[in-house]
């Protein structure tokens, strides 16, 4: 697959390209009711890349924790486009920036003519908006790849590792868990379940989750839920904050 170039600069995030994902073959990539292999994910991403077209543009993807959403995230990043992640408060941002492409219920819609994007721009990620309206932070393809690689090396992630989505994918920590695990061919269990839900722990145990991540509030909930490390989740190897 030929990746788009702008002014001679590659804009694709290497870890998210179909070719990079396909390297891991039949290894489990995403759990969304059942396991989706890396080869299957690569096919999904490749189809989405074709739908997005060769001209780099902004692609708005809403926060959902399912395989279809991850395939659009990877297609935008790996196809040389600019991914605009947003949560349920994204209407104001979408009205302001008017991205040329939007994903709704897993399907792509064209909302306007593509506008030129900076050759190094790959991701627009919202801030928390705690003190006002959410702002957008600009990240480069090189920065995303470097971040995922650094996390994977520091945590010594390997293909046998599996994490679970305790955090939104539109949040920087949640998204970095996805990219760092995809970087090494590890698995990601996709769920909206809360850590205080018994079904969350049944899912985590049955899928062999080894990496558990959270923010301070998550750990308040874990304490309330009676989390006891490996007594609760025998496969856990690391807990991240």
Secondary structure by P-SEA (a helix, b strand, c coil): cbbbbccccccccccccccccccccccccccccccccaaaaaaaaaaaaaaaccbbbbbbbcccccaaaaaaaaaaaaacbbbbbbcccaaaaaaaccccccccccbbbbccccccccccccbbbbcccccccbbbbbbcaaaaaaaaaaaaaaaccccccccccccccccaaaaaaaaaaaaabbbbbbcccccccaaaaaaaaaaccccccccaaaaaaaaaacccccccccccccccc
